[in-house]
Amino acid sequence: MATDAQIRAKKKWAEKNKEKATYTKYKSNCKTFINNYLNNIEDLQEVKNWINEKEKQLKSND
């Protein structure tokens, strides 16, 4: 279990780094969804399509 000091430090870091904290939270949520909740091939294909579209978008911005 985290100490009070660790909890305060984590909260302070999250407040100071809101954008990075949000990014990390969403990335973790995505991984959790894929690994623990995605349970049919159709949903998996939909997620893969989103990823492929985002990859194309990112490559075209380079």
Secondary structure as UniProt FT lines:
FT   HELIX           4..16
FT   HELIX           18..32
FT   HELIX           33..37
FT   HELIX           41..60
//
